[in-house]
Amino acid sequence: MAKKTKGFNTPFDKLATVKLPAAKEEPPKSKPAAKSAPAPMPHGAPPPIAEAEEQVFADEMRGVAPLDPDPRGRVLGGAAPSSTVGAARPRRVDDESEAYAALADLVEGHGAFDISATDEYIEGLGPGIDKRLLKKLRAGDYAVQAHLDLHGLTSEEARVEVEKFLIAARKDGRRTVLIIHGRGHGSKEGIPVLKERLKVWLTRGRIGQGVLAFCTARPTDGGAGAVYVLLRK
């Protein structure tokens, strides 16, 4: 304790004997709980995405019936298999099958020849050919320079004869010829089968390549039983 000095006022000397209240101790702060580590991924890789997609597709397609194949081979049932990608389309067996597929195109509006037909009359005009030529052919303005009679022939025999006849006519420089196909009175169905065949042959294959136009002949040249054919040079 400090000594009192005589003659001086020392008001703070007693402070040394005053006991201050003890400061309250705060409880120790608890440490935040440590975050638990994420649970480890289960062992084993997930299934490949491709396999999962294939399974989903298989589930969706269950019970779906495939389309019937197109007899003309123009529509594939789905995507082409990898083995056929880039492969050339198989050639048709012969001009006959090619001609009938072409006729179907004509009916659907996709063919090159412009064809009109009724029970008694047929006519056709090649692509890009002036319609005035067909009008003159129909009127009989072109002299017939050769003719071929198909009576008594089968369809295949007739096709061969028509091809030979037209090739020879062009080779000889003939421009207008007459093909007599008949009215079909001798056929089993009573319909002009060769007339329907000619409508196809004259528009496709080796035969059609040499044809500009054709139409049913006038009555003086056979009428509904014959056709005029205008040939390319």
RAJOBEL-V918020 format. One record per helix or strand. SS is the DSSP state (hx for helix, st for strand). FROM is the first residue (numbers start at 1). TO is the last residue. If there is no record, write none. Layout:
BEGIN
SS&FROM&TO, SS&FROM&TO
END
This chain:
BEGIN
hx&13&17, hx&49&61, hx&82&84, hx&95&107, st&114&117, st&122&125, hx&131&139, st&146&149, hx&155&171, st&176&180, hx&193&201, hx&205&208, st&211&216, hx&219&221, hx&223&225, st&226&231
END
